[in-house]
Amino acid sequence: MNAYDIIRRPVLSEKSYAGIPGKRYTFEVAQGANKIEIAQAIEKIFDVKVEKVNTVNVSGKMKRQGRHAGLTSKWKKAIVHLTDDSKPIEFFESLT
């Protein structure tokens, strides 16, 4: 898989904003990607050093439209911790 296929998009929420000063960044990643592949993709795309990666499988939420019910898509979330000597990711620095 290509590095850009593994990292889908950044997750921008209040909880993810709280981790930015501690060099913890949150991304939506491909379902089949493992922690090693995620770390290598982040290092390649952003030119940083990754200390560790935590992953969470997020299940879909129940949504209703009138009498019809369904689920939103499930997805995988990765919380990436950078090393102390690594530079921060520039995209997130403009958000703080």
N, C-alpha and C positions, 0 to 999 in steps of 0.2 A: 504494500500500500504506500502511496505517496504521503508525505508529511502533511500536505494540505487536505488530504482525504481523511486523515486521522483527526485533526483539529477542525471542528466544524465552525464554532463561533465562541466568543467570550460570553460568559454569563454575567449580566449586569443587574445586580440586586443589592439591597441594603446589606445583607450578610456578606456578599462578596466584596463590597466596597470597604468593609471593616477590616478585611485581611490585606489590603493593598499596602499599608504602611509596614507590615511585617513580611513583605515579599511573598504573599500567598495569593495566587491568582486562580480563578475558576473558569473552566472551559467546558463546553459541550463537545463530546468526542464520539467517535464511531463506536457502535455497540461491540464490535469484535476486537477492539484494540485493547492490548494489555498495558500494564504500567510501564514496562520497559519501552515499548513502542511510543507511548505518549511522551515519556521523558526525552527520547531521541528526537521526536518531532518538534517539541518545544525548543530544544537546544538548537535545532537546525533553522527553524523559522525566525526566532527572536535573538539568536546568538547570545544565549545566557547559559548559566550552569544550574542544573536542577539537582536539588538535594534529595527530595522524595516526592512521590505522587500518591495521593489517596483517591480512590474511585468509588462512586456510588451509582447504582442502577436506580433511576427514578421511574416509578411506575406511573402510568397514565391516570389522569383524574376523570371522574365521572362527570359528564356534561349532559345537560338536557336542553332540548329545543322543543317546547310544547310537550307532547306526550311521547316523543322519541328520545331515547337515551343512548349514549355511547361513551366511549373512552377516548381521551386524547392519546397521542402516541407516547410510548415509553422511550426513554433516552438515557444516556450515560453521562455522568458529570465527573470531571476530574479536578481536584484541588491540587495545584502544583506549588511546592515550596522551593524557593530558590536559595542558593547558598548565601552566606553573609557577604562574601567578597564578589558576588555576581552583581552586574549592573541591573537596575530595574527595567521592566518592560515599558517602553515609551508610550504605547497606546494607553495604558492604565494610568500613567503619571499625569496625563492631562485631565483625568477625571477627579483627582483628589484636590 
